[in-house]
């Protein structure tokens, strides 16, 4: 089974300094038909205006991934991490039993555009932790590069969740396949461009919910950047 969620059907929050599109129910946006998919709970596409950001706030018992598309995200947390996250790098923060952090765009003239992703953990009450790694475009070109997994396979960041996250770049004749366990769920989020997935044509911001399928076939891309989640049932 596959069904498409079009970009324009997502929730929209306009806070002036922040423009956010919500793939799933979040904050004041509530849609009982879109509360998450498997253990994937949040995908927010955020645009932070220059010189603004999220002040210090707390999380607990959630795996949080930041995937920056343009600009840079400045991260600071109660574990002592002070990092800049540019495009091409993936940040993982395990909130565990509790962490405080802030995220800012310190650029005077550029918007920071990023995806904020939350995945429900398979263990709670652990010490909070942080990890950040770079993944070159060349490693994602025409293939699905594993960027987050439960065991840090292939140099991916390690998440405390039954989920794997792949990133890929596709244009022209480039294509890739991903084998799936039909009892699990998958979620395809097209970051930008155009892409066909199992015959379904997606455009930037569109997503595809997948279950009871044994493989994904991605191709016919046009300047496409895609994230693919292999998720607990």
C-alpha positions in Angstrom: 0.0 0.0 0.0 1.2 3.5 -0.9 -0.5 6.8 -0.5 0.8 10.3 -1.3 0.7 13.3 1.0 1.0 16.4 -1.1 3.2 19.3 0.0 0.3 21.8 0.1 -1.7 19.5 2.4 0.8 19.7 5.3 0.1 21.9 8.3 1.4 25.5 8.0 2.7 27.7 10.9 3.7 31.3 10.3 5.3 32.9 13.3 7.0 35.8 11.3 10.5 34.8 12.2 9.7 31.1 11.5 7.8 29.5 8.6 7.1 25.9 9.2 5.4 23.1 7.3 4.3 20.1 9.5 4.0 16.7 7.9 2.4 15.4 11.1 0.3 16.9 13.9 2.5 19.3 15.9 1.9 22.2 18.3 -1.3 24.0 17.2 -1.6 21.9 14.0 -3.8 18.8 14.7 -4.9 16.2 12.1 -6.0 12.9 13.5 -5.2 11.2 10.2 -1.6 12.3 10.4 -0.2 11.7 13.9 2.9 10.0 12.7 3.9 7.0 10.7 5.3 4.0 12.5 7.7 5.4 15.0 8.3 8.6 12.9 6.6 11.3 14.8 7.7 14.7 13.3 9.0 16.1 10.1 8.9 19.9 10.2 10.3 21.9 7.3 11.5 25.1 9.0 12.8 28.3 7.6 14.3 30.6 10.2 14.7 34.3 9.4 18.1 35.9 9.7 19.2 36.7 13.3 16.4 34.7 14.9 15.9 31.2 16.3 14.5 28.9 18.9 15.4 30.0 22.4 16.5 27.5 25.1 13.9 24.8 25.6 13.7 21.2 26.7 13.1 17.7 25.3 13.1 14.2 26.7 12.8 10.6 25.4 13.0 11.5 21.7 15.5 11.0 18.9 15.9 14.3 17.1 17.6 14.7 13.8 18.4 18.0 12.1 19.0 18.0 8.3 20.1 21.4 7.0 19.2 22.3 3.4 20.6 25.8 3.2 22.2 28.4 5.5 23.5 27.2 8.9 22.0 26.1 12.1 23.7 27.1 15.4 23.2 24.5 18.1 23.9 24.9 21.8 22.8 22.4 24.5 23.1 21.6 28.2 25.6 18.8 27.5 28.1 21.5 26.5 27.9 21.1 22.7 28.2 24.3 20.7 28.1 23.4 17.0 27.3 24.9 13.6 25.3 22.6 11.3 25.8 23.3 7.6 24.2 21.6 4.6 25.5 18.1 4.1 25.8 17.3 7.8 23.4 15.3 9.9 22.9 16.1 13.6 21.5 13.5 16.0 20.5 14.5 19.6 19.1 11.8 21.9 17.1 13.7 24.5 17.0 10.7 26.9 16.1 11.7 30.4 16.2 15.4 29.5 18.2 18.0 27.7 18.0 21.7 27.1 19.1 23.3 23.8 18.7 26.3 21.5 18.9 26.6 17.7 19.6 29.9 15.9 20.3 31.4 12.6 23.1 34.0 13.2 23.5 35.0 9.6 22.5 38.7 9.0 21.1 38.2 5.5 20.4 34.5 4.9 17.5 32.2 5.9 18.3 28.8 7.5 16.2 26.1 5.8 16.2 22.7 7.5 14.2 19.6 8.4 13.5 18.9 12.1 12.8 15.1 12.5 11.6 13.3 15.6 11.7 9.5 15.9 10.3 7.7 19.0 13.0 5.8 20.8 13.0 2.1 21.8 14.5 2.9 25.1 13.7 5.7 27.6 15.5 7.4 30.5 19.0 7.1 29.0 21.6 9.8 29.4 21.2 12.5 26.6 23.8 12.4 23.9 24.9 14.2 20.7 26.4 13.2 17.4 27.1 15.1 14.1 28.6 13.8 10.8 29.1 15.0 7.3 27.9 13.1 4.2 29.3 14.2 0.9 26.9 14.8 -2.1 29.1 12.3 -4.1 28.1 9.6 -1.6 24.4 10.3 -2.1 24.5 10.8 -5.9 22.3 8.2 -7.7 22.0 6.1 -4.5 20.5 5.9 -1.1 23.2 6.6 1.5 22.5 5.4 5.0 22.8 8.4 7.3 21.1 7.2 10.6 20.6 3.7 12.0 20.3 1.8 15.3 23.9 0.5 15.1 25.8 3.3 13.3 26.3 1.1 10.2 28.3 2.5 7.3 29.4 5.5 9.3 25.8 6.7 9.9 24.8 8.5 13.1 23.5 6.2 15.8 19.9 6.5 16.9 18.2 4.7 19.8 15.2 3.7 17.7 14.1 0.9 15.4 14.5 3.0 12.3 17.0 3.7 9.5 17.2 6.9 7.4 18.6 7.1 3.9 19.4 10.3 1.8 19.8 10.4 -1.9 20.3 12.7 -4.9 18.8 11.8 -8.2 18.8 13.5 -11.6 18.1 12.2 -15.1 18.8 8.4 -15.5 20.1 7.9 -12.0 18.1 5.3 -10.0 18.2 3.1 -6.9 16.3 0.4 -5.2 15.7 -0.4 -1.5 14.5 -3.7 -0.2 11.8 -3.5 2.4 10.5 -6.0 5.0 6.7 -6.0 4.2 5.8 -6.2 7.9 7.5 -2.8 8.5 6.6 0.7 7.3 8.5 3.1 5.2 8.2 6.8 4.5 9.5 8.8 1.5 9.9 12.5 1.9 11.0 14.4 -1.2 13.0 17.4 0.0 13.2 19.1 -3.4 12.9 18.6 -7.1 10.9 15.8 -8.8 11.1 12.0 -8.4 9.2 8.8 -9.3 8.9 6.2 -6.6 7.3 2.9 -7.6 5.5 4.8 -10.4 4.2 7.6 -8.2 5.4 11.0 -9.2 6.5 13.3 -6.3 7.4 17.0 -6.2 9.2 18.9 -3.6 7.5 18.6 -0.2 5.5 15.6 -1.2 5.7 12.4 0.8 4.7 8.7 0.3 3.5 6.5 3.1 4.4 2.9 2.5 3.4 -0.4 4.1 3.2 -4.1 2.9 5.7 -3.5 0.2 8.9 -5.4 -0.5 10.9 -2.8 -2.3 11.2 0.8 -3.4 12.3 1.9 -6.9 13.4 5.5 -7.2 14.2 7.2 -10.5 13.4 9.7 -13.2 14.6 12.5 -10.9 14.9 16.1 -11.7 17.3 17.8 -9.3 15.8 15.6 -6.6 16.9 15.2 -3.0 15.0 12.6 -1.0 14.9 11.1 2.5 13.7 7.5 2.9 12.8 6.1 6.4 12.6 2.3 7.1 10.4 2.2 10.2 9.1 0.0 12.9 5.5 -1.3 12.2 
